[in-house]
Each structure stands twice: as C-alpha cells, then as structure tokens.
Amino acid sequence: MNQRPFSFRQTETECLMRFAQAGESAAIIGVSGVGKSNLFNHLLDPAVQSHYLGDQPLIFLRVNFHFAADFSARSIFSLILEQFELLLEQSAERWLPTEKIRQIESYHDQLLAAGSDQLISQRFFKKAVRTLMTADPERKLIFLFDQFGDVFQAADERLFANLRGLREDYKYRLAFFVFSRQPLDQLAPPDRAREEFSELLTANQIGLKPYQASDAFEMMQRVAQRQNKSLSAKQQEVLFEVTGGHSGLLRAATAAALNSQICLKGQLKRDLDPLFDLPQIKSESQKIWDSLAVEEQRLLTYVATEVKQIIENRTVIQQLLTKGILQEEGRHYRLFSTLFARFIQRQKAVWDEPLYYDRQFRRILIFGKPLEKPLTPTEMQIFLLLYERLGEPISNQEIKEAVWSDKEADQPLKTNIYRLRRKLEPDSKHPRFLVTVAGYGYQLSNE
C-alpha cells in the first residue's frame, strides 16, 4: 500500500529511479533530519517502483549501517545478508524459490563461522549475491546504503575494493545509492580503494533539500490526522515559512502548534517567539548544526548575523546550496529557515578556539586549521580520551588501561604522548595543549 502520494519528493525520486533503471550509482547528500528515511521508504514501496519502473525485475535493498556491530568487512557483509533474508522471505514467490533463500541463509551462517578470516567471509558473501543475481539474468540490484559516512571513514579499504568488485562482476545490473552528510571525498584520507569506489558515485551526486511546499503540507496533515486535529491553511503556511520545510523542524513545530505550545493567529513574529525556545526545536536545530563541517558553520554564521564581508569559499557555498541550507537571493544568500537562523545566532564560534575536534570530519583543528599530519589510531584514542574530559587531569593508569588494557604500558604511553605533542603543539618543547600533570598523568587544555 502506497504510504505517500507518487508526487512525494518527485524531483529526487524521478532522478534516482532514472539512475536505477540505467544501473548507475549515486550519492545523496543532506543534513540531519532532512527526511532521508522517508525518501528511502518511498523508494522501497513496490507501488512507487511500479509507478516509475513498470514491471522491471529490480530490487532495492536498504542497509542501515547504524546497526552494524562494527565496521569490519565481516560485520558489513553480515548486515547486508540479513537484509537479503528479510526482503526475500517477505516476498519469496516474487524473487526466489524457497531453496535459494535457504542457500543464502546457509552462506550467511558460513560467513559468520569464518570469524576473522576475511577471504572466507568475502567468498561466502559473493556466493550469496551470485545466488540472487543468477536466478534472473535481467535482474538489477540497487543497494541503498544509509549512514554511509561513518563506514566510509572507519572501514578497512579492502571493503570498498570488494564492493567495487561486485560492481565489476555485474556491471550495470548492480549499483549503490549512498547517503551521507558530506561528500565522500571529504570524509576520509584518500586511498586507491576509496577513490575507485567514489568514482562510481561522483557523476551522480544529488542534494536532499528540505521539503517543497506540497510535501510539507502533506506531512503536516499527516501529523494532524494522527492526533485527530487540524491546522488551517494559513497556519500551515506560517509553519512552512518559519521551518523552511526541514522535516525534523517541521514535525516539531507542527506538534507544538497542535498541542497549543504556540498560538498561531497570523502575527508571525509575536506568535512564533515562544517557538524558538522549545526544547524539541532546539534539539532538531542542534542535530542540523552538528551534521555540518566547521567551515560550513562559520559561513552560515556570517549569513545569519549579516556580516557584510563574507569570506568567499565557493566549495563550501556550493555544498550548502546543494543541501538546501543556504539559498541564493540575487547576489546575496539567506538561511532556509528563520528558526535555524535564530539558533545559529546563539552558537559559540568554535572555529576561534585554539584547539577543537571536528566530529563530522573526525579531524583536529589548531587555531582553525587542520593538523598537517594525521594521528595514528592509538594517538587518536589517547586524544579523544583527553578531549572528552577537556581541562580535567587523567591518570597515567587510566590511559594505559583504556588504550592498551595494560597497567604496565609505561613506554608505549610515553612514546605516543611524545608523538602526539609533535603533531598538536606549535612548540612541542613548551606544550600548550597537552600538559603533563606531575606525578599523576596528563591533561588536555584549550587555553
């Protein structure tokens, strides 16, 4: 049963269905709470697929990497095969006979039994995919990879070589639609496998922007119907204008209006003042803010505070335009939402801090600039342990147990602190950030 009208996210849906039909991969870029799950569910709806693609033998398979146990190839392959099994069992007669489904389940069991042996895990994963693909030589398989940014940053490069290899095995019968909050080439240091996988996507990159008016109004009506309440056309217009159509903000603002947390009587500024301070609005705004890179936050702050001289960074501007967070008005730019603009005006300028960790890109900024030399995994583990408790001394023993599970790891600790200082400090002989607490341990300072 179709849960949304076929016109929902029509521009994006038509574009992605066209890519799917051609067997081409695509990258979908958007901020937190923009309604990505609704789009993916729309693409997975059999009625929507039939509307756009007719009776073509095409399978969309959604994989949410938020549920991955870790980012090893074994865990990723297992998560994908779990979705295979769920999809096939729900419509066995449409995709595969029962014995083929059981065969895929058997390959999954053997993959799990392989433990840390990556070659065996890879072998059984490919066998499971082959079972699905060879059953119908005309079949196409489209992977919808959700929360892919974390995987792209953390997984071993061999995973991406394997995924690219699948594409080579089946050519235009197999493709990937990946969702991330930033372009993939900005999320991790380049290596050959990541670059080759990214090449499948870069030509077909689309931004997932806030809702257009028709989709926003349809969403508000859904929220109201669930509560057996209603909003006038004028009230819907006001809510759409102030939220800019962002799904998370719109849902929170609509619920506030329906539950009488705000009163909409047509005088926009006076009526909406209480809305800015609602916890649910602050929470949604914070999620958007946290999904942006520091450079994006800085530029948006210039726009929100009407700074006359904006430092032009065309790459950052284009990213924000693609996401729909920034909009062009002649020679000027404006924020998509007055709610979000008000939120930005209250944020601390973290880019002015001497030391800052950018969680979105997993990088350290010193006086607003990324480190020249990246940290090793061990160095990063020590840094994050200290950064999470910024300004608080942490004992040598606690660091050794957390990083090496060994109270006697004195020399590894000293060696890694020495190397960490060389990368963090402007002058490692006179440390400013990574300070020794005599007779106790270390402290990370941001002064």
DRENFIBA-68785 format. One record per residue (C-alpha): residue number from 1; residue in one letter; x, y, z. Coordinates in steps of 0.1 Angstrom, whole numbers, plus 5000, padded with zeros to 4 digits. Example, Ala and Ser with C-alpha at 12.3 -4.5 7.8 and 13.67 -1.06 7.14 Angstrom:
2
[site 1, 'A', [5123, 4955, 5078]]
[site 2, 'S', [5137, 4989, 5071]]
REM end
This chain:
447
[site 1, 'M', [5000, 5000, 5000]]
[site 2, 'N', [5014, 5034, 4990]]
[site 3, 'Q', [5020, 5055, 5021]]
[site 4, 'R', [5027, 5087, 5003]]
[site 5, 'P', [5015, 5102, 4970]]
[site 6, 'F', [5036, 5094, 4940]]
[site 7, 'S', [5044, 5131, 4938]]
[site 8, 'F', [5063, 5129, 4971]]
[site 9, 'R', [5099, 5141, 4966]]
[site 10, 'Q', [5092, 5139, 4929]]
[site 11, 'T', [5123, 5156, 4916]]
[site 12, 'E', [5146, 5133, 4937]]
[site 13, 'T', [5126, 5102, 4931]]
[site 14, 'E', [5125, 5107, 4893]]
[site 15, 'C', [5162, 5112, 4893]]
[site 16, 'L', [5171, 5082, 4914]]
[site 17, 'M', [5147, 5059, 4895]]
[site 18, 'R', [5163, 5070, 4863]]
[site 19, 'F', [5197, 5061, 4877]]
[site 20, 'A', [5183, 5028, 4890]]
[site 21, 'Q', [5169, 5020, 4856]]
[site 22, 'A', [5203, 5026, 4840]]
[site 23, 'G', [5221, 5007, 4867]]
[site 24, 'E', [5241, 5037, 4877]]
[site 25, 'S', [5252, 5045, 4913]]
[site 26, 'A', [5245, 5078, 4931]]
[site 27, 'A', [5255, 5098, 4962]]
[site 28, 'I', [5228, 5116, 4982]]
[site 29, 'I', [5240, 5144, 5004]]
[site 30, 'G', [5219, 5160, 5032]]
[site 31, 'V', [5218, 5173, 5067]]
[site 32, 'S', [5204, 5155, 5098]]
[site 33, 'G', [5166, 5153, 5100]]
[site 34, 'V', [5160, 5163, 5064]]
[site 35, 'G', [5137, 5133, 5057]]
[site 36, 'K', [5161, 5108, 5042]]
[site 37, 'S', [5143, 5078, 5058]]
[site 38, 'N', [5111, 5090, 5042]]
[site 39, 'L', [5127, 5091, 5008]]
[site 40, 'F', [5143, 5057, 5012]]
[site 41, 'N', [5110, 5042, 5023]]
[site 42, 'H', [5093, 5058, 4993]]
[site 43, 'L', [5118, 5042, 4970]]
[site 44, 'L', [5112, 5008, 4987]]
[site 45, 'D', [5075, 5010, 4982]]
[site 46, 'P', [5065, 4984, 4955]]
[site 47, 'A', [5037, 5007, 4943]]
[site 48, 'V', [5062, 5036, 4938]]
[site 49, 'Q', [5086, 5013, 4919]]
[site 50, 'S', [5058, 5001, 4897]]
[site 51, 'H', [5047, 5036, 4890]]
[site 52, 'Y', [5082, 5047, 4879]]
[site 53, 'L', [5097, 5015, 4865]]
[site 54, 'G', [5068, 4993, 4854]]
[site 55, 'D', [5074, 4956, 4858]]
[site 56, 'Q', [5112, 4957, 4856]]
[site 57, 'P', [5129, 4930, 4877]]
[site 58, 'L', [5147, 4954, 4900]]
[site 59, 'I', [5153, 4950, 4938]]
[site 60, 'F', [5160, 4979, 4961]]
[site 61, 'L', [5178, 4967, 4993]]
[site 62, 'R', [5182, 4992, 5022]]
[site 63, 'V', [5211, 4987, 5046]]
[site 64, 'N', [5213, 5010, 5076]]
[site 65, 'F', [5249, 5009, 5089]]
[site 66, 'H', [5238, 5025, 5122]]
[site 67, 'F', [5230, 4988, 5131]]
[site 68, 'A', [5265, 4975, 5122]]
[site 69, 'A', [5282, 4958, 5151]]
[site 70, 'D', [5315, 4973, 5139]]
[site 71, 'F', [5329, 4984, 5106]]
[site 72, 'S', [5348, 4952, 5098]]
[site 73, 'A', [5341, 4936, 5064]]
[site 74, 'R', [5326, 4906, 5082]]
[site 75, 'S', [5301, 4927, 5101]]
[site 76, 'I', [5292, 4948, 5070]]
[site 77, 'F', [5287, 4917, 5048]]
[site 78, 'S', [5266, 4901, 5076]]
[site 79, 'L', [5244, 4931, 5079]]
[site 80, 'I', [5238, 4932, 5041]]
[site 81, 'L', [5229, 4895, 5041]]
[site 82, 'E', [5204, 4900, 5070]]
[site 83, 'Q', [5186, 4925, 5048]]
[site 84, 'F', [5187, 4900, 5019]]
[site 85, 'E', [5170, 4873, 5040]]
[site 86, 'L', [5143, 4897, 5053]]
[site 87, 'L', [5135, 4910, 5019]]
[site 88, 'L', [5134, 4876, 5002]]
[site 89, 'E', [5113, 4860, 5029]]
[site 90, 'Q', [5087, 4888, 5028]]
[site 91, 'S', [5081, 4882, 4990]]
[site 92, 'A', [5097, 4848, 4983]]
[site 93, 'E', [5075, 4840, 4953]]
[site 94, 'R', [5084, 4872, 4937]]
[site 95, 'W', [5122, 4870, 4940]]
[site 96, 'L', [5135, 4834, 4947]]
[site 97, 'P', [5122, 4799, 4954]]
[site 98, 'T', [5125, 4788, 4990]]
[site 99, 'E', [5155, 4766, 4984]]
[site 100, 'K', [5175, 4795, 4970]]
[site 101, 'I', [5166, 4816, 5001]]
[site 102, 'R', [5178, 4788, 5023]]
[site 103, 'Q', [5210, 4786, 5003]]
[site 104, 'I', [5217, 4823, 5010]]
[site 105, 'E', [5210, 4817, 5047]]
[site 106, 'S', [5235, 4789, 5047]]
[site 107, 'Y', [5261, 4811, 5031]]
[site 108, 'H', [5254, 4837, 5058]]
[site 109, 'D', [5259, 4811, 5085]]
[site 110, 'Q', [5292, 4801, 5069]]
[site 111, 'L', [5303, 4837, 5067]]
[site 112, 'L', [5297, 4842, 5104]]
[site 113, 'A', [5315, 4809, 5112]]
[site 114, 'A', [5346, 4822, 5093]]
[site 115, 'G', [5354, 4846, 5122]]
[site 116, 'S', [5382, 4870, 5113]]
[site 117, 'D', [5392, 4852, 5081]]
[site 118, 'Q', [5384, 4880, 5056]]
[site 119, 'L', [5389, 4858, 5025]]
[site 120, 'I', [5364, 4833, 5035]]
[site 121, 'S', [5339, 4860, 5046]]
[site 122, 'Q', [5343, 4876, 5012]]
[site 123, 'R', [5338, 4843, 4994]]
[site 124, 'F', [5305, 4834, 5010]]
[site 125, 'F', [5292, 4870, 5006]]
[site 126, 'K', [5299, 4868, 4969]]
[site 127, 'K', [5282, 4834, 4967]]
[site 128, 'A', [5251, 4848, 4983]]
[site 129, 'V', [5249, 4878, 4959]]
[site 130, 'R', [5255, 4854, 4930]]
[site 131, 'T', [5226, 4832, 4941]]
[site 132, 'L', [5203, 4862, 4939]]
[site 133, 'M', [5217, 4877, 4907]]
[site 134, 'T', [5219, 4845, 4886]]
[site 135, 'A', [5183, 4835, 4893]]
[site 136, 'D', [5172, 4861, 4867]]
[site 137, 'P', [5197, 4874, 4842]]
[site 138, 'E', [5177, 4906, 4837]]
[site 139, 'R', [5175, 4914, 4874]]
[site 140, 'K', [5191, 4946, 4888]]
[site 141, 'L', [5201, 4951, 4924]]
[site 142, 'I', [5203, 4986, 4939]]
[site 143, 'F', [5218, 4989, 4974]]
[site 144, 'L', [5205, 5018, 4995]]
[site 145, 'F', [5234, 5025, 5020]]
[site 146, 'D', [5221, 5046, 5049]]
[site 147, 'Q', [5245, 5063, 5074]]
[site 148, 'F', [5273, 5055, 5050]]
[site 149, 'G', [5296, 5083, 5061]]
[site 150, 'D', [5308, 5065, 5092]]
[site 151, 'V', [5316, 5034, 5073]]
[site 152, 'F', [5335, 5053, 5047]]
[site 153, 'Q', [5356, 5069, 5074]]
[site 154, 'A', [5363, 5039, 5095]]
[site 155, 'A', [5362, 5007, 5074]]
[site 156, 'D', [5392, 4990, 5060]]
[site 157, 'E', [5399, 5000, 5024]]
[site 158, 'R', [5395, 4963, 5013]]
[site 159, 'L', [5358, 4966, 5020]]
[site 160, 'F', [5355, 4992, 4992]]
[site 161, 'A', [5376, 4972, 4969]]
[site 162, 'N', [5352, 4943, 4974]]
[site 163, 'L', [5321, 4965, 4968]]
[site 164, 'R', [5337, 4979, 4937]]
[site 165, 'G', [5345, 4943, 4926]]
[site 166, 'L', [5308, 4934, 4929]]
[site 167, 'R', [5300, 4962, 4905]]
[site 168, 'E', [5326, 4949, 4880]]
[site 169, 'D', [5311, 4914, 4883]]
[site 170, 'Y', [5276, 4925, 4873]]
[site 171, 'K', [5283, 4958, 4856]]
[site 172, 'Y', [5251, 4978, 4852]]
[site 173, 'R', [5230, 4952, 4869]]
[site 174, 'L', [5242, 4963, 4903]]
[site 175, 'A', [5245, 4998, 4917]]
[site 176, 'F', [5248, 5017, 4950]]
[site 177, 'F', [5228, 5047, 4963]]
[site 178, 'V', [5247, 5060, 4994]]
[site 179, 'F', [5235, 5087, 5018]]
[site 180, 'S', [5260, 5108, 5038]]
[site 181, 'R', [5260, 5142, 5053]]
[site 182, 'Q', [5292, 5153, 5034]]
[site 183, 'P', [5307, 5144, 5000]]
[site 184, 'L', [5326, 5111, 5004]]
[site 185, 'D', [5359, 5126, 4991]]
[site 186, 'Q', [5359, 5149, 5021]]
[site 187, 'L', [5353, 5123, 5048]]
[site 188, 'A', [5385, 5102, 5048]]
[site 189, 'P', [5421, 5104, 5036]]
[site 190, 'P', [5424, 5092, 5000]]
[site 191, 'D', [5434, 5057, 4992]]
[site 192, 'R', [5431, 5038, 4960]]
[site 193, 'A', [5401, 5016, 4970]]
[site 194, 'R', [5380, 5045, 4984]]
[site 195, 'E', [5388, 5066, 4953]]
[site 196, 'E', [5377, 5039, 4929]]
[site 197, 'F', [5345, 5033, 4948]]
[site 198, 'S', [5338, 5070, 4950]]
[site 199, 'E', [5342, 5072, 4912]]
[site 200, 'L', [5310, 5052, 4908]]
[site 201, 'L', [5291, 5080, 4926]]
[site 202, 'T', [5306, 5114, 4919]]
[site 203, 'A', [5290, 5119, 4885]]
[site 204, 'N', [5255, 5114, 4900]]
[site 205, 'Q', [5255, 5135, 4932]]
[site 206, 'I', [5222, 5150, 4943]]
[site 207, 'G', [5213, 5171, 4973]]
[site 208, 'L', [5185, 5162, 4996]]
[site 209, 'K', [5170, 5196, 5004]]
[site 210, 'P', [5141, 5205, 5028]]
[site 211, 'Y', [5106, 5197, 5015]]
[site 212, 'Q', [5089, 5217, 4988]]
[site 213, 'A', [5055, 5232, 4999]]
[site 214, 'S', [5033, 5203, 4986]]
[site 215, 'D', [5053, 5177, 5005]]
[site 216, 'A', [5055, 5199, 5036]]
[site 217, 'F', [5017, 5205, 5037]]
[site 218, 'E', [5011, 5167, 5032]]
[site 219, 'M', [5034, 5160, 5061]]
[site 220, 'M', [5016, 5185, 5084]]
[site 221, 'Q', [4982, 5170, 5075]]
[site 222, 'R', [4996, 5135, 5084]]
[site 223, 'V', [5008, 5147, 5118]]
[site 224, 'A', [4974, 5164, 5125]]
[site 225, 'Q', [4954, 5134, 5114]]
[site 226, 'R', [4972, 5111, 5138]]
[site 227, 'Q', [4961, 5134, 5166]]
[site 228, 'N', [4926, 5139, 5152]]
[site 229, 'K', [4933, 5176, 5150]]
[site 230, 'S', [4936, 5201, 5121]]
[site 231, 'L', [4956, 5232, 5110]]
[site 232, 'S', [4942, 5259, 5089]]
[site 233, 'A', [4958, 5267, 5055]]
[site 234, 'K', [4972, 5299, 5070]]
[site 235, 'Q', [4988, 5281, 5099]]
[site 236, 'Q', [5004, 5256, 5076]]
[site 237, 'E', [5018, 5284, 5055]]
[site 238, 'V', [5033, 5301, 5086]]
[site 239, 'L', [5049, 5268, 5098]]
[site 240, 'F', [5063, 5260, 5064]]
[site 241, 'E', [5078, 5295, 5062]]
[site 242, 'V', [5095, 5295, 5096]]
[site 243, 'T', [5109, 5259, 5093]]
[site 244, 'G', [5118, 5262, 5056]]
[site 245, 'G', [5103, 5228, 5051]]
[site 246, 'H', [5130, 5209, 5070]]
[site 247, 'S', [5113, 5176, 5080]]
[site 248, 'G', [5126, 5175, 5116]]
[site 249, 'L', [5119, 5212, 5123]]
[site 250, 'L', [5085, 5210, 5106]]
[site 251, 'R', [5074, 5179, 5125]]
[site 252, 'A', [5084, 5195, 5159]]
[site 253, 'A', [5068, 5229, 5151]]
[site 254, 'T', [5036, 5212, 5138]]
[site 255, 'A', [5033, 5191, 5170]]
[site 256, 'A', [5039, 5223, 5191]]
[site 257, 'A', [5011, 5241, 5173]]
[site 258, 'L', [4987, 5211, 5176]]
[site 259, 'N', [4994, 5208, 5213]]
[site 260, 'S', [4989, 5245, 5219]]
[site 261, 'Q', [5025, 5251, 5229]]
[site 262, 'I', [5024, 5280, 5204]]
[site 263, 'C', [4994, 5301, 5192]]
[site 264, 'L', [4993, 5309, 5155]]
[site 265, 'K', [4969, 5338, 5149]]
[site 266, 'G', [4987, 5354, 5119]]
[site 267, 'Q', [5011, 5379, 5135]]
[site 268, 'L', [5042, 5359, 5126]]
[site 269, 'K', [5069, 5375, 5148]]
[site 270, 'R', [5048, 5377, 5180]]
[site 271, 'D', [5032, 5343, 5176]]
[site 272, 'L', [5064, 5325, 5170]]
[site 273, 'D', [5087, 5339, 5196]]
[site 274, 'P', [5078, 5310, 5220]]
[site 275, 'L', [5087, 5285, 5193]]
[site 276, 'F', [5124, 5294, 5193]]
[site 277, 'D', [5128, 5283, 5229]]
[site 278, 'L', [5110, 5250, 5227]]
[site 279, 'P', [5133, 5220, 5236]]
[site 280, 'Q', [5123, 5200, 5206]]
[site 281, 'I', [5131, 5229, 5182]]
[site 282, 'K', [5165, 5234, 5199]]
[site 283, 'S', [5172, 5196, 5196]]
[site 284, 'E', [5164, 5195, 5159]]
[site 285, 'S', [5184, 5226, 5152]]
[site 286, 'Q', [5214, 5211, 5172]]
[site 287, 'K', [5212, 5180, 5150]]
[site 288, 'I', [5214, 5200, 5118]]
[site 289, 'W', [5243, 5221, 5133]]
[site 290, 'D', [5263, 5190, 5144]]
[site 291, 'S', [5260, 5175, 5109]]
[site 292, 'L', [5278, 5204, 5093]]
[site 293, 'A', [5315, 5209, 5090]]
[site 294, 'V', [5332, 5237, 5109]]
[site 295, 'E', [5337, 5256, 5076]]
[site 296, 'E', [5300, 5254, 5069]]
[site 297, 'Q', [5291, 5265, 5104]]
[site 298, 'R', [5314, 5295, 5101]]
[site 299, 'L', [5299, 5306, 5068]]
[site 300, 'L', [5263, 5302, 5079]]
[site 301, 'T', [5271, 5323, 5110]]
[site 302, 'Y', [5283, 5351, 5087]]
[site 303, 'V', [5250, 5349, 5069]]
[site 304, 'A', [5228, 5346, 5100]]
[site 305, 'T', [5245, 5376, 5117]]
[site 306, 'E', [5245, 5396, 5085]]
[site 307, 'V', [5282, 5401, 5084]]
[site 308, 'K', [5288, 5423, 5054]]
[site 309, 'Q', [5321, 5408, 5043]]
[site 310, 'I', [5317, 5370, 5038]]
[site 311, 'I', [5349, 5351, 5032]]
[site 312, 'E', [5340, 5335, 4998]]
[site 313, 'N', [5347, 5298, 4998]]
[site 314, 'R', [5329, 5286, 4967]]
[site 315, 'T', [5333, 5249, 4976]]
[site 316, 'V', [5316, 5254, 5010]]
[site 317, 'I', [5289, 5277, 4995]]
[site 318, 'Q', [5281, 5251, 4968]]
[site 319, 'Q', [5278, 5223, 4994]]
[site 320, 'L', [5254, 5244, 5014]]
[site 321, 'L', [5234, 5253, 4983]]
[site 322, 'T', [5233, 5216, 4973]]
[site 323, 'K', [5219, 5207, 5008]]
[site 324, 'G', [5194, 5235, 5006]]
[site 325, 'I', [5206, 5250, 5039]]
[site 326, 'L', [5217, 5281, 5020]]
[site 327, 'Q', [5196, 5298, 4994]]
[site 328, 'E', [5206, 5324, 4968]]
[site 329, 'E', [5188, 5358, 4965]]
[site 330, 'G', [5203, 5377, 4937]]
[site 331, 'R', [5239, 5385, 4948]]
[site 332, 'H', [5232, 5376, 4984]]
[site 333, 'Y', [5225, 5344, 5005]]
[site 334, 'R', [5200, 5336, 5031]]
[site 335, 'L', [5193, 5308, 5055]]
[site 336, 'F', [5165, 5284, 5046]]
[site 337, 'S', [5147, 5288, 5080]]
[site 338, 'T', [5143, 5317, 5104]]
[site 339, 'L', [5142, 5292, 5132]]
[site 340, 'F', [5176, 5278, 5123]]
[site 341, 'A', [5190, 5313, 5117]]
[site 342, 'R', [5179, 5323, 5153]]
[site 343, 'F', [5196, 5291, 5166]]
[site 344, 'I', [5229, 5299, 5148]]
[site 345, 'Q', [5230, 5334, 5162]]
[site 346, 'R', [5233, 5319, 5197]]
[site 347, 'Q', [5261, 5294, 5189]]
[site 348, 'K', [5297, 5297, 5201]]
[site 349, 'A', [5323, 5304, 5174]]
[site 350, 'V', [5342, 5271, 5179]]
[site 351, 'W', [5365, 5279, 5149]]
[site 352, 'D', [5380, 5307, 5170]]
[site 353, 'E', [5391, 5282, 5197]]
[site 354, 'P', [5428, 5273, 5198]]
[site 355, 'L', [5420, 5236, 5199]]
[site 356, 'Y', [5389, 5220, 5185]]
[site 357, 'Y', [5378, 5185, 5174]]
[site 358, 'D', [5355, 5185, 5144]]
[site 359, 'R', [5334, 5153, 5149]]
[site 360, 'Q', [5319, 5155, 5115]]
[site 361, 'F', [5352, 5150, 5097]]
[site 362, 'R', [5370, 5134, 5126]]
[site 363, 'R', [5398, 5159, 5125]]
[site 364, 'I', [5416, 5182, 5149]]
[site 365, 'L', [5418, 5219, 5143]]
[site 366, 'I', [5446, 5241, 5158]]
[site 367, 'F', [5437, 5278, 5155]]
[site 368, 'G', [5411, 5269, 5129]]
[site 369, 'K', [5434, 5248, 5107]]
[site 370, 'P', [5435, 5210, 5104]]
[site 371, 'L', [5466, 5192, 5115]]
[site 372, 'E', [5493, 5188, 5088]]
[site 373, 'K', [5500, 5152, 5099]]
[site 374, 'P', [5471, 5128, 5107]]
[site 375, 'L', [5471, 5109, 5140]]
[site 376, 'T', [5476, 5072, 5142]]
[site 377, 'P', [5447, 5052, 5157]]
[site 378, 'T', [5465, 5049, 5190]]
[site 379, 'E', [5473, 5086, 5191]]
[site 380, 'M', [5437, 5095, 5182]]
[site 381, 'Q', [5424, 5072, 5210]]
[site 382, 'I', [5445, 5090, 5236]]
[site 383, 'F', [5435, 5124, 5222]]
[site 384, 'L', [5398, 5116, 5223]]
[site 385, 'L', [5400, 5102, 5258]]
[site 386, 'L', [5416, 5135, 5270]]
[site 387, 'Y', [5393, 5157, 5248]]
[site 388, 'E', [5361, 5142, 5262]]
[site 389, 'R', [5373, 5155, 5296]]
[site 390, 'L', [5389, 5187, 5284]]
[site 391, 'G', [5406, 5205, 5313]]
[site 392, 'E', [5405, 5175, 5336]]
[site 393, 'P', [5436, 5156, 5346]]
[site 394, 'I', [5436, 5119, 5337]]
[site 395, 'S', [5459, 5095, 5354]]
[site 396, 'N', [5486, 5075, 5336]]
[site 397, 'Q', [5470, 5043, 5348]]
[site 398, 'E', [5435, 5052, 5334]]
[site 399, 'I', [5450, 5060, 5300]]
[site 400, 'K', [5471, 5028, 5299]]
[site 401, 'E', [5441, 5006, 5308]]
[site 402, 'A', [5418, 5024, 5283]]
[site 403, 'V', [5442, 5022, 5254]]
[site 404, 'W', [5463, 4991, 5260]]
[site 405, 'S', [5444, 4972, 5287]]
[site 406, 'D', [5477, 4971, 5305]]
[site 407, 'K', [5488, 4990, 5336]]
[site 408, 'E', [5524, 4984, 5327]]
[site 409, 'A', [5524, 5001, 5293]]
[site 410, 'D', [5546, 5029, 5305]]
[site 411, 'Q', [5569, 5031, 5275]]
[site 412, 'P', [5541, 5030, 5248]]
[site 413, 'L', [5523, 5058, 5267]]
[site 414, 'K', [5554, 5080, 5268]]
[site 415, 'T', [5562, 5073, 5231]]
[site 416, 'N', [5527, 5081, 5219]]
[site 417, 'I', [5525, 5113, 5241]]
[site 418, 'Y', [5557, 5124, 5226]]
[site 419, 'R', [5545, 5118, 5190]]
[site 420, 'L', [5511, 5134, 5198]]
[site 421, 'R', [5527, 5165, 5211]]
[site 422, 'R', [5549, 5168, 5179]]
[site 423, 'K', [5517, 5169, 5159]]
[site 424, 'L', [5495, 5190, 5181]]
[site 425, 'E', [5518, 5216, 5196]]
[site 426, 'P', [5531, 5247, 5178]]
[site 427, 'D', [5562, 5242, 5200]]
[site 428, 'S', [5564, 5206, 5214]]
[site 429, 'K', [5592, 5216, 5238]]
[site 430, 'H', [5569, 5241, 5255]]
[site 431, 'P', [5535, 5223, 5253]]
[site 432, 'R', [5504, 5245, 5254]]
[site 433, 'F', [5476, 5219, 5248]]
[site 434, 'L', [5489, 5185, 5261]]
[site 435, 'V', [5501, 5193, 5296]]
[site 436, 'T', [5519, 5169, 5320]]
[site 437, 'V', [5503, 5168, 5355]]
[site 438, 'A', [5534, 5160, 5376]]
[site 439, 'G', [5532, 5127, 5394]]
[site 440, 'Y', [5497, 5119, 5381]]
[site 441, 'G', [5491, 5119, 5343]]
[site 442, 'Y', [5481, 5143, 5315]]
[site 443, 'Q', [5455, 5170, 5308]]
[site 444, 'L', [5443, 5185, 5275]]
[site 445, 'S', [5438, 5222, 5277]]
[site 446, 'N', [5421, 5246, 5253]]
[site 447, 'E', [5436, 5278, 5267]]
REM end
